[in-house]
Amino acid sequence: MSLLNCEIAMIPPSVNHYWVAAGKRRYLSQRAKNFQKIVSLFVKPLKSTARLKAEITFHFPDRRTRDIDNHLKAVLDSLVKCGLCEDDEQFDELLVKRGNVVKGGLVKIKVVEV
């Protein structure tokens, strides 16, 4: 069963820009919070407990060198925060791809139950 199939016209923050540290305290960056807010516009809070498979395609805004796995955490954490599923531990299969360059950036997210 398909739980989500959407396109978001931005690139999530990388792990390097996901957290902010202040002394011993760590918290989400403003970029991470903004991304979660946008994802919430696309995600129905299903609170699925099923095992899941995700296909995520990053269409970066330019050809700069990037590690695509560094952007994955923000996507999965946002799906949990928005209530699609209970925990990102539920993902048994992840297919992460780099798509063509898209002006402004784009991320395509598909999530299905397995």
N, C-alpha and C positions, 0 to 999 in steps of 0.2 A: 504494500500500500504506500502510495506517495504522500509524504507529509509536507513537503516544501519544494517548490520550484520557482526560483526568483532570480532577478538580476538587480544588483544594487550599484548605482552609478558612482562608486568611489572605491578606493582600495583601503582595506582595514590597516590599522597601524601594525608595524612589525613588533616583535617582542622587544626590540630596543626602544620602542616608543610606547609600549603598552603600560609599563609601570613607572611610577615616580617614587623616588626614595627621599625621605626626610628623616635623617638620623636612623633610628632602628625601625621606623615605620615605613611601610610600602603601601601604596594605594594606586588605583587606576588613574591613568593620565586623562586629561580632558579629551584627547583624541579617541581614547578607548571608550569613554562614556558617550561621546557623540556617535561613534559607530554603533554601539549597542542601542542607542535611541533610534537610529535609522533602521536597524534590523528589526526592531520591535514593530515597525510599521508594516512589515511583510510577514511576520510570524504569528500564527494562531497559537495561543497558549494551550497546547494539547496535553502537556505533561505526560507524554508517552513514556512507557516503561519497557517498550520493545527494544530488541537489538536493532541497530541501525547501520545504514551504509550512506556515506556522503560522497558526492562528486562536486568538487570545488574547482572552478577555473578562474584564475586571476588574469585579467587583461590590464596590464600595467600601462601608465600614460606615456612611457618612453622606453627606450631600449637599454637603460642603465642596468648594470649587473645587480641582481637581487636573488636572495635565497627564498624560494617560494614557501618553504616550510616555516619561515619566520612570521608569515602573515596568517598562518593556519590557526594559531591559538586564539586570536581575536575572534575569528569566525565561530569556532566551536564554543568558546565561552559565551559569546553573544546568543547562540541558539539555546543554551541552558538558561541564561539570565532572562531571556524572553519567554521561557516556558515551553519551548517545543518539546524538550525532553527533561528528564530529571537530572542527568549527569552526563558529562562527555565521555565517561567510561562506557556508555552504551554503544559507542561507535566501534563496530567490529571491522568495518572496511572503510578505508579512506582512499579516494582517488583524487590527487591534487595535480592540476595541470596549469601550464602557462599558455595562455591564449595569445592572439594577435594584439598588438598595441592598439589601445582605444584612447582617444583624447579624453583627458580627465580621469581615466581609470574606470574599471568595471569588475565586479566579482559576480560570478554565476554560482548559485548554490542549489543543489538538488539533494534531498534527503528522502530515503525510502526505508521502510521496515524490511528486515531480512528474516 
